[in-house]
Amino acid sequence: MLNEGVIVALSTASNRAALHVIRLSGQGCFEMVDKVFVGRKISDIKSNALVYGKICSQNEDIDEVVLSVFKAPHSFTKEDVVEISCHGSPLISQKIIDIMIELGAKPALAGEFTQRAYLNGRFDLAQAEAVADLINAESEQARKIALSQLKGGVSNQIEMIREKLLEFLSLLELELDFGEEDVEFANREQLLERIDSAESYIVKLINSFGSGNAIKKGIPLVIAGKPNAGKSTLLNCLLNEERAIVSDIAGTTRDTIEESFMFNDLLFRLIDTAGIRHDAESVIEQMGIERTLQKIEKAEIVLYMVDAQHIDDSTDEIKAIEKYHDKIIWVLNKSDLLSSEKKIPENDWVRISAKKGEIESLLNRLKELCNTKYLSNDITISNTRHLSALKESLISIQKAKESLKQGLSGEIVVFELKSALEHLGSITGKITNDEVLGSIFSKFCIGK
């Protein structure tokens, strides 16, 4: 258990509200609050409790408050914790914080409560990072991923992989200790099987990052197509507001327009782009088209729109982006004006009328795609630090695997396995340093 004194901070938003909550943590916080609290003496409390009273300083009543008293180790930080619920005036809460600082408390740094919880063994580093993700979740699915990680979903996977490797690492090291006797403790075929299993788990986690990070930050969804295909009309329809300028003049949209859009418990970053055509009339329009192609390449999903009345004129543009077919939903707009005799290309078109707001078929297709790609029950990673560590671990494991196949010295295999374990351990915090911790917790809000 750490003993670095009492820290204090406002744990709720600082704007005016019904209530503010001021949090103190650390050995001595009970005695500190007792000096200014008129009511039950909380340092005598034997278990967690709520206590009503008032804060007084220099014979002046500051506010009526309710104290939430948490006895170590039964608190978020596993230290003694007091949370002071006062009236939600910034003046009142700041005055109480100033009083606590005068009594010896230290203003908490960003993420310092969570950092103490981690250092005191409340949870591992991956779970601590999930706390920040949970606070910042902007969609239901982002919340679910963060909560799964907070419960140890990723950590359990990492520890399972580490255990697979540690057992054989210990046997290999034992062999090295008895090198002169030429004794083999670790069966090489079984070791390769164990490494193959660990490798497959790591690859699966790495591959989950694309969808996990997209859910966390918002799924990039690009609306593309020729000029006047109805892209801006669809954008306005999805947002249910007139966000983009709609005009019959080709090339009206010269730059990308980005908006947030909630659908199927997911946050989308909806991007309306400049129309794609080969005969751009100006340098500015051509620059807009180039940006469109860049957005298509980086997008998770592309809604490629074609005007049903001019579908024959879109062949070249369709061929130009067919290499992205695995993320494209082909959208045939103005389908209500389509002649029954009109031949449609073989692509699996979704027929809509954006102007009339008839886009249910598109939403159904989008929902199907999301359910397949983003709403699985598998463990998902969404943290770039975890991704980097997993990639480094994979490299080491593959080197160890190749060394085993070539019959190289056990010392080489041991070195690579230790490197893999080190990178995996950095994810959960089994192996870390103060610089990494400082970087991680500095991104938290103060009070958490």
Beta strands, then each sheet from edge to edge (+ up, - down):
strand 1: 7-10
strand 2: 17-25
strand 3: 37-38
strand 4: 49-57
strand 5: 60-70
strand 6: 81-88
strand 7: 106-107
strand 8: 219-225
strand 9: 257-263
strand 10: 266-272
strand 11: 301-307
strand 12: 328-333
strand 13: 350-351
sheet 1: 3+ 4- 5+ 6- 2+ 1- 7-
sheet 2: 9+ 10- 8- 11- 12- 13-
end
